[in-house]
């Protein structure tokens, strides 16, 4: 439960149970699918630590509703206990015949941990179709496997995912062909107490260093601006870092993951032929990488979020494997469907995708060494933040609004802005709303994490077809070349939404707030979207006026034409 909500709603003495029961409607609904012998319990190859990071860790801000599934007969114990919660794992899971249909009406995200390498476990076309329809309708998907073709039967034929990661050719290192064996991906950092690199070193307390891919753009006033992907932002991380020395804060970026002696590789997808291809399975046929909504002549590519270094020495795992050829490789790839046009017949843009080079970044054996006394150390807390960022980033845009609505109400009651919102007349100027929005974003980043703030407005705008053009403008990769300030525009829009919330829910009327909570967010979507859209238009108009005034002043510097009698 988000401490921001609990504390600020308590100002009006609203019952905690009422908040929790209604907030449950906004919680991410995640279907997790694994295969034999990748379980959900405390075994080495279990996902218990991931489940704890998402549901019981002290830094959890919003607890997902989890459905755990298994493509086989799940071993005892079943159900699985995580803290005080109990989960019954669904046996012999089939996407096409599941009792709860795998659609965006029932789930927001699917997380797939592919363990099998057997062709007997290949996902048949009717199940691939179900997952593809889910993705194209806005559902988010996470997919991973391990070295070689581990995970290929479950994930390797799915649209876009099949191109974003290697599902077949990265060796484990025990191959007879030594030229092939040295191509394994080994990220083990420390040889352990015995001074030897062996398989158990992946479970020590020293993770691998990872290297975020920054998006760096030219900027008219600060020379450059850099952004890291939201997947790698710790709570409190700045969204933008720039050439002004006071804003070079890179120490809030996630820079570690567990190490492992044979990972796979993730890819950016930028090849024109691949991006332009048609995906066909069963009765489905569609553009695999759809056109960008802001630039229909271009397709939405997949990008690398982070790279790692493969540089391990000879390692013992049954046999002594040869040292690897040092190289950098893709650790995490992502595809942002919110930048694409919606598929025909869909009301939402396609869902986002995250791929990871190995599920050894998630299983207990690779995490337990960073839990001295059963408490996550600083590195493991960063890794747990990464898991929660995946959950937040994959959430469909129309479902993000539900949580955004709660956060707006909570911020409206926060002591840092409640007094400012008591005199709404003072907040009419654009600059005042920008200042209010900046403070609101700071509160969200500090208390709800970067994921609670950075894409807040974009998700709101994508709930409304009329507003998507403005969302596309804010996301345009060339905006740094202009005098448009997307961060000020976003802040002004959020400030305007807060003003609208304050108009609807004055501090002195707790009964009205109570009724609004009981009614849910649906009635406010149009109000808040219109407030954001109008504010952005005002901000763009003010920017245009300033640009016109600038050009007028520059005109005065032009040499005057010679007089007629000169």
Secondary structure as UniProt FT lines:
FT   HELIX           3..9
FT   HELIX           10..12
FT   HELIX           16..23
FT   HELIX           24..26
FT   STRAND          29..34
FT   TURN            36..37
FT   TURN            44..45
FT   HELIX           48..55
FT   TURN            58..59
FT   STRAND          65..70
FT   STRAND          80..82
FT   TURN            83..84
FT   STRAND          85..87
FT   TURN            95..97
FT   TURN            104..106
FT   STRAND          109..113
FT   HELIX           119..121
FT   HELIX           125..136
FT   TURN            137..138
FT   STRAND          140..144
FT   TURN            148..151
FT   HELIX           152..155
FT   TURN            156..157
FT   TURN            159..160
FT   HELIX           161..164
FT   HELIX           178..181
FT   TURN            182..183
FT   TURN            192..195
FT   HELIX           199..203
FT   STRAND          208..209
FT   STRAND          211..212
FT   STRAND          215..219
FT   TURN            220..222
FT   STRAND          223..227
FT   HELIX           230..232
FT   TURN            235..236
FT   STRAND          241..242
FT   HELIX           245..247
FT   TURN            251..252
FT   STRAND          256..257
FT   HELIX           272..275
FT   STRAND          278..281
FT   TURN            282..283
FT   STRAND          284..287
FT   STRAND          291..292
FT   TURN            296..297
FT   STRAND          302..310
FT   STRAND          315..316
FT   STRAND          320..321
FT   STRAND          327..335
FT   HELIX           337..339
FT   TURN            344..345
FT   STRAND          353..356
FT   HELIX           359..361
FT   HELIX           364..366
FT   HELIX           368..370
FT   HELIX           372..374
FT   HELIX           378..394
FT   HELIX           397..412
FT   HELIX           415..418
FT   HELIX           420..422
FT   HELIX           424..427
FT   HELIX           430..448
FT   HELIX           450..452
FT   TURN            453..455
FT   HELIX           456..461
FT   TURN            462..463
FT   HELIX           465..467
FT   HELIX           468..475
FT   TURN            477..478
FT   HELIX           479..481
FT   HELIX           486..504
FT   TURN            507..508
FT   HELIX           510..519
FT   HELIX           522..555
FT   TURN            556..557
FT   TURN            564..565
//
